[in-house]
Amino acid sequence: MARVVNLKEWRKFLKACGLELIRTRGGHEIWDLPDDSLERPVIFSAHYKEIAIFQIGTNLETMGKTMEDLDEFLGRGRKKK
């Protein structure tokens, strides 16, 4: 399971899930689906090169995704027999 995710990889994951960057404010990025169908936007600090686990977890929940979805995207998922 990912404990931190590189900022560039996180952005690629968001784009692969269909999200778009709406705006940047005070060092935080705000992402949402084009049809604005998320309950609330995905927001995270872009001050650092990595995203912390607590930001990942809350944003995955907002998106309706799991940590396993992220790990699979990053190629870190368990190998199936």
N, C-alpha and C positions, 0 to 999 in steps of 0.2 A: 504494500500500500504506500502511496506517495505521502511523504511528510511535508515536503515543500515542492513547488513546481516552478520551473523557470518561467519568467514573465512572458517570454516569446512563445513558449509551448502553451501556456494558458490562453493567450490571445488566439492561437491557432485552433485550440479546442473550442473556444467560444464561437469563432467563425464557422467551424465545422458543424456546430449545433444550430447554425442559422442566425446567431446574434450579430448585431452591428454596433459599432461604437457610436454612441449618441453625442457624448460630449466629454470633455475633461474639465474638472473643476478642483482647484487646490491640490493637485497631485493625485486625485482620484479619477479613475475612469468609470464612466457609466455606460453600460451596455444593455440593449433590449432587443427583442424580436421586432422585425419591421412592422408587424401588425399590432404591436403593443399588447400582446396577449399574456405576457408574464404578469403575475400578481404585483410584483415590484421589480424594478430594474436590478441588474447585477452590478454591484459597486465594489471596487477594490482599490487599494492603495497601489499606485504605480511608482512609488518613491524608490523601491528596491528592485533588484534583479530577480527576486523570487517571491512567490505568493505563499503566505503562511497557511498552515493546515486549517486554522479556524476560519479564515476567509474562504478557503476552498470549500469547506464543508457547508457553510451557510449559503454560498452561491450555488453549489450543486443542488441543494434542497430547493432553492428558489426556481431553478431550471427544471426540476423534476428528474434529475440525473443522480447517479450514485458514484461513489469512489471507484467502484469496479469499472464503470463506464469510462472514467478518466484514465484509469490504469490501462485499460484495453487500448484506448486511443494513443497513449504514450508508449505502448509496446511493453508495458510492465505487467500485463495481466498473466494469470496462471495459464500454463500450457495445458490444453485439453488433450486427453489420450484418445 
